[in-house]
Amino acid sequence: MKYNNLSRKHYLQYKTLIDSNITEEFFCDFIDNVLNKDHIIIILEDDDENMVGSGTLFIEKKLTYGGCNMGHIENILIDEKYRGNGYGEKMVNILLEIGKENKCYRVDLNCNSELEYFYQKNGLNKKNICMNIYFKENFN
């Protein structure tokens, strides 16, 4: 099992993993113009380069705390046929290590309550309440 940065060649596998109707044009534009050192999407691949899962890390530059970086982990997705084999844990640990390497003083992850135990056993602690609002008219 190895990890790589998401790239153009992963379009079909990624589209299937996230169960989305994104176009290849949109995907490639996103790869070329959005992903950078502060917006990272990694994938796990098996030895045959089949996509096992993916995860995202955003690195936010802060004015507070002396100008430190803060990380945000999102969209931990593991293909159903690979679940239960520790790949989600591997994905989280890789992203946490990338956050640490990028001098993040903290990494946050929001999840639904059903996943709380999974993330706690991977070293994350429940700290604050996350509140949000969805603007459904902006969903694609």
N, C-alpha and C positions, 0 to 999 in steps of 0.2 A: 504494500500500500504506500503510495506517495502522494504528495500534494503539489499542486501547481497553481499559478494564477490563472484565472478565467481568461480565455482568449477566443478569438474569432472561430477557431476550429471546433469549439465546444457548443456551437449554436444548437444543433439538433438534440444533443443529449441534455443540455441545460433547459431547453424549452420543454422537454418531456419531464424532467425532474420537477420543475416548478409548475407544471401543468398550466401552461400559458399559451396564448395565441400571439405572442410577440412576433413581429416580422424579423426576418434576417437583417433587413436594412436597419431597423431600430436597434437590434442587438449589436450589430457591428458599429453603429454610431455611438452607442453607449460604451462599448469597449474602447473605442478610439478617443472619445471626448469626455468621458465621465470618470472612468477608473484612473486612479493615479496613486501617489504614495500615501494619500490621506483617505482614499476610498478603495478598499481592497476587497476583492471577492476571490476566495480560493476554492479549489475543488479537490476532492480526494478521488484518486483513480486506482483501480486494481492493476495488476501486472499486464492486462490486455488493454489498458487505457479506457476501460468502461468507467463512466462516472458513477461513483458511489454516493457522493453528497457534495454539498457546498455550504459555505458560510461567508458572512460579510463582516468586515471591521471598518468602521468609520473612525478616523482620528481627528478630533476637534482641537484646534489651537485655542487655548484659554488666555484671557487677560488676567483672570484671577489666579490665585495660587502661584504667583511668580511667573506666569506665562507658561505653565506646564501644559502637557498634552493630556487629553482624556479620550479613552476609547469607548466605542459603542459596538457591541456585538449584536448582529441581527441575522435573521433568516438562516438558521441552522436547519438544513434540509438533508435528510438521508433517504435514499431510494428505499422503498418498502422492502424489497427483497434482501437488502443488506442490514436492516434494522436488527437490534438485539446482539450485535457483534462488537460493540464498543467503538464504532466509527463516529458516533455523535460525540462521545467523550474525546476521541482523538481530535476531531474538528475543533471543539471548544479549546482544548489545550494548545493546539497550533495557533489559534487566533489570540489566545492570552499571551503566548510567547511573542508573537508579532507585536502586540501592544506593549509588552515589556521592552522589547528591542527598540521600539519607537519612543521610549521614555514616557509612556503614559503613566501618570500617577494613580490612575483609577480606570477600571473598565467596567461599564455598566451593561447589563443585559436585561431586557424586559421579556417576560414570558407569561403564558397563561398559567393558572394555578395547577393544572394537571402536570406541568413540567417542572414545578418547583423542586421536587425531590431530586430529579435528575441533575439539575444545575447545582443544588446544594452538595450533592455527593461529588461534584466536580470542582468544589472549592469556592463557589459563589455563595454569598450570604444575602438573605432578605434584609433590606435596609430601609427603603423608602416605599412610598406608594407611587405608582405610575398612573397618571390620569391622561386621557387623550380624548380627542374628538375626531370623528371621521367626517370628511366632506365627500359623501357618496357620489356627488355629481362630478368629482374629479377622478374617479376610478376609471381605468381603461378596461 
